[in-house]
C-alpha cells in the first residue's frame, strides 16, 4: 500500500489539473471574450456621410468638421491653464471640474474634455495645441445644413440607442445613425461602411501594434450622395406660406410619383439639431405636445378629407353605372335623404356631375352615394364594392413610400359597420356622410395628393417617393411600377372637366392663375376637440387639392390647413401659389401672396395652448407664434376626427 | 573510456523528458518576455547552456560521493540559508538571494536536494524503524531545520515543498496516521474557511458519534473519541482564530479568492483572474507560438516565472497543456519506477524524494495558475524562469540519474 500512495497522488493530481484546464479552455466561453476585451482594441474609421441634393442638383445637406478636445489626465504636464481656458473660452472652475471628471473615468485613458467645437471655436486652439501636453483633438463629421427648411424631410442624426445596438451588430455604442426622414430611410446608403482596425494592446491599455498584421482589418466605404425628388424652391416657398399655420402640403409629380414638396407646419430649422445644442433642443421639440413640431403632418396626420372626396364618389358612381354625365339631382339647399334627415348644402337648383363638382353640391353626391350603395341587394356587399374602388386610389393603406413614418388612414368596409351597428341593419342612408368625405374615411395629406395625381393620370399612380438618384445605384423598381385604379380611364375626362370649372366658375373662381389651367377642389372639414373635458367644435379645417396644367399635368397638390376655415380662403390660395411657383418660378399675384404669407391662425390655435415664450426663444422656431400670455392647458387633442 | 562510462546505463527516458521540458520552457519564456525586451529569455538561454557542464560534472562524480558526503552537503546548505540573514539581498520584500553583481543565487532551490540527500542518508544509515517515536522525531528534524530557515525569508512557497517528505517517510514506514492527520487537517482547514467554525465542529461531532457506535464493541473507547473530538474542535477554533486575527489581509484574500468569496478582480484577484483568462482563451489548439494576445499584452503578472503555464495554455491550447502535464506525470512515474528498483535504500529514498519534490512543485504551481490553489510562489520545474531553480532541479534529478546508472556496480 505504501508504494502506491505517491503514484496514485500523481495520477489523480494530473487528472484533476487536466479537468480544470478542460473546463477553462473548452467549456467556459466567457474567458475568450474577456481575453479579447483585455487585449484587442478596435478602432473605427468613420466614412463621411453622403450629401443630400434636391431634384435640380442643389446641395441641401453637407457635412462640417467638428472637433472634440480629448484629454489623458496622466499626461498633462505643466500647462498654462490661464491661456488654455482663454483659448477655449471656459472658466478655470470648468477646467478643474472637467479634469477631475476625466480622472474619475481613468487617468490613463482618453476622455472627451470638450465636445463638438466648430471650426471657428477650434481654430485658435489648434495653433497652440502642441503647448498643452495631455490634450489632443479628435475630428468628427457633423451635418451641415445648407438650407433652413426641410427638417421633416431630412430627419436628423443621433447616437444609436442600446436597443438597436443589441439588434444590429453593425452599430457600436457612440455610433451615429439617421433618425426620421431620409436620414433614416436611406441610412445605409448615406452612412457608408465604417472601417475597422484591430490593435493588440497591453495591460496599460496602450497599443503595441496591429493585431495579426491587420489580417482582420477593413477599409471604410464612403457614404453615397443622394438626390431627392424635392424641389428646393417649392419646398422653401411652401414652408414660408405655412408660417403661423398648422397643417401639411404635399406636392407630387403625377407622371413619376416623385414628391416635389413635403411641408409640415410648424417645423424647425434643421440646424438646431446639430452639435452641442442638439439634445437640449430636441428635448424642447419633443416636449411640445400641442404644436408637435416633430410630428410630420404631411405623412402622419389623418384628416377627414371633406369635399375633395366627392371626386371619388363621382368616379365610383360613373364606374358602377348608377349615374352618367347627364344624371340630374335637385338641390334645395340640401336634400332630405330620409324622413327627418337632411343634408345641408350651400347651393340650389338642378345639378349634373359637372356642376355638382364645380359647385361642390352635397345633395348631388349624397344622391350618387345612395345609388351606389343601393345598387346591390346587400348593403354590406355594396359597401365593400365602394370600399375597394376607393382603396385602389391608395387610401386606407401604407402606400409604400420611402419615408420611415406614415399612417394608413381609414376606409370603412362592411366589417367596420358591422362593428359600429351591431344587431341592426344599416343602409346607404345611415352612412351617407361618406359621400362628402365626412364619414368614416380619413386620409393623410400625402394620400390626398396621390389621389389628385391619380386623377391627373386618368386612372393610375406611381408609389410616391422622395429618392431620385443614388450614386451608383438603381432606384427601387417598385417606384416605377404603375398602380391602376378600378375606375376606367374614360370616366376621368368629365370629372377633370368639372374640376377645371372649380376655378372657372366654381368655389375657387377667385384663385385663377392667368395662363395656367388648374383643376382643383375645395374642401372644408368639421372637427372637434376636447378642451377641459368639454367637446368643442373648432373652426373647420381648410382643404384644397389640385393639379395643373389640365393637359399634361406636372404637379398634383394637397393642402391641409388645420382650423383654416373654408377651403377657398387659405388652402386654396396656398395651393394656387404653390402651383404658380412650381410652373412659373415667379408669382404674379403679389397681393394674394402677401396676404397669404402674413395670414396667422395663431389666435385660433391659442385655444389649444401653444409654445411658451421660453421655448420659442430658445428654439428659433420659424413659426414665430404670437407671444400671447396664454396659460397652456395640457390637453391632447385629436383634430383628425370628424363627428 | 571514461567518457563512455559517463553515459553508461543512464535512463534515457528521464533525460529526453528533461530536455523536452527545458526546451519547451524556454520557448514559453521567450514568448512571454518578448514584449518586455529586457533580456529575460537571453539570460535563461545562458542558464540552460550552463546546465550542460553542470550535468557532465554531476554524471562524472562517483555515485558513492553523494552518500558519503550527504551530511556535509546538508550542513553547507543550512549554512547558506542561515547566511541569508546576514548577507542576503532583498527583492520584493523577500530575503532569498545572494547577489554577485547582477547575478543572483537562491540557496533554497539547492536546499531541497541537500535535504533529500540527508533524509536518504539518515534512513539508510542504520536499521531504522520509523515506528519508533524517537526516529520519527529525528527524521522530522531533518526537515524542520531548512523549513525554519526558509519561512522567515519569508518564502512560504518553498517551505510548503518540504511537506511532501512526509509522503516519502510514509513510504519508508512512518505510521499512516501522520498522513491521515495531515489530510484531515487540510480538509478541516478548508471547511472552516468555507463554513462557520461551529458548523464544522457540529459535523465533526456527528461523524465521530457515528464512527463510535458503528465500530466493533471491543474497540469502543469513549475516552479516545472524546479526545479526538476535543482535538478537532481545538484545531478548528484555532484555525478560525489564526485566520481572522493572525493572518494579514493579503493572506486571507488569497484563500478567499479560491473559495469564491472575493470578487475584487482589479486588486488581489487580478493574478488569478488574468491567468484564468489567458488559459481559458487558448481553446483546443491555442493561439499559436508568439500569437497569444494576453501574453503579448503582458496581462498576467509574473508570467515568465510562476505563471509560465499560462503561456502554454494560451498559445498551445488544451493539447499543449495535456502534453506538458503528461510529460510531467510520465517523468514522475518513471522516477518512482526507477526508485523502486534501486538496490540500496539510500538511492531508493533519494529517488522518492526527487519524485516527491518535483510532484509538489508541479501540482501546486499549475493548481495555482488554474485557480484551484491559493496564490503562492512556487516555480514550475524546468519551465519557470530562473537560474537557481533550473540548476536546483537539474542537480536534484541528475544526482538520481547518476545513482540509477551506478546501481549495476553496487554490491
Boltz contact constraints between the chains, C-beta under 6 A:
constraints:
  - contact:
      token1: [A, 2]
      token2: [B, 171]
      max_distance: 6.0
  - contact:
      token1: [A, 6]
      token2: [B, 167]
      max_distance: 6.0
  - contact:
      token1: [A, 7]
      token2: [B, 333]
      max_distance: 6.0
  - contact:
      token1: [A, 7]
      token2: [B, 336]
      max_distance: 6.0
  - contact:
      token1: [A, 10]
      token2: [B, 329]
      max_distance: 6.0
  - contact:
      token1: [A, 10]
      token2: [B, 332]
      max_distance: 6.0
  - contact:
      token1: [A, 10]
      token2: [B, 359]
      max_distance: 6.0
  - contact:
      token1: [A, 13]
      token2: [B, 363]
      max_distance: 6.0
  - contact:
      token1: [A, 14]
      token2: [B, 325]
      max_distance: 6.0
  - contact:
      token1: [A, 14]
      token2: [B, 329]
      max_distance: 6.0
  - contact:
      token1: [A, 17]
      token2: [B, 325]
      max_distance: 6.0
  - contact:
      token1: [A, 17]
      token2: [B, 366]
      max_distance: 6.0
  - contact:
      token1: [A, 18]
      token2: [B, 325]
      max_distance: 6.0
  - contact:
      token1: [A, 20]
      token2: [B, 370]
      max_distance: 6.0
  - contact:
      token1: [A, 20]
      token2: [B, 372]
      max_distance: 6.0
  - contact:
      token1: [A, 21]
      token2: [B, 321]
      max_distance: 6.0
  - contact:
      token1: [A, 21]
      token2: [B, 370]
      max_distance: 6.0
  - contact:
      token1: [A, 24]
      token2: [B, 276]
      max_distance: 6.0
  - contact:
      token1: [A, 24]
      token2: [B, 279]
      max_distance: 6.0
  - contact:
      token1: [A, 24]
      token2: [B, 280]
      max_distance: 6.0
  - contact:
      token1: [A, 25]
      token2: [B, 280]
      max_distance: 6.0
  - contact:
      token1: [A, 25]
      token2: [B, 282]
      max_distance: 6.0
  - contact:
      token1: [A, 25]
      token2: [B, 283]
      max_distance: 6.0
  - contact:
      token1: [A, 25]
      token2: [B, 318]
      max_distance: 6.0
  - contact:
      token1: [A, 28]
      token2: [B, 280]
      max_distance: 6.0
  - contact:
      token1: [A, 31]
      token2: [B, 277]
      max_distance: 6.0
  - contact:
      token1: [A, 31]
      token2: [B, 280]
      max_distance: 6.0
  - contact:
      token1: [A, 31]
      token2: [B, 281]
      max_distance: 6.0
  - contact:
      token1: [A, 32]
      token2: [B, 281]
      max_distance: 6.0
  - contact:
      token1: [A, 34]
      token2: [B, 277]
      max_distance: 6.0
  - contact:
      token1: [A, 35]
      token2: [B, 277]
      max_distance: 6.0
  - contact:
      token1: [A, 35]
      token2: [B, 281]
      max_distance: 6.0
  - contact:
      token1: [A, 35]
      token2: [B, 294]
      max_distance: 6.0
  - contact:
      token1: [A, 38]
      token2: [B, 299]
      max_distance: 6.0
  - contact:
      token1: [A, 39]
      token2: [B, 293]
      max_distance: 6.0
  - contact:
      token1: [A, 39]
      token2: [B, 294]
      max_distance: 6.0
  - contact:
      token1: [A, 39]
      token2: [B, 297]
      max_distance: 6.0
  - contact:
      token1: [A, 200]
      token2: [B, 296]
      max_distance: 6.0
  - contact:
      token1: [A, 201]
      token2: [B, 297]
      max_distance: 6.0
  - contact:
      token1: [A, 202]
      token2: [B, 297]
      max_distance: 6.0
  - contact:
      token1: [A, 202]
      token2: [B, 298]
      max_distance: 6.0
  - contact:
      token1: [A, 203]
      token2: [B, 297]
      max_distance: 6.0
  - contact:
      token1: [A, 203]
      token2: [B, 298]
      max_distance: 6.0
  - contact:
      token1: [A, 203]
      token2: [B, 299]
      max_distance: 6.0
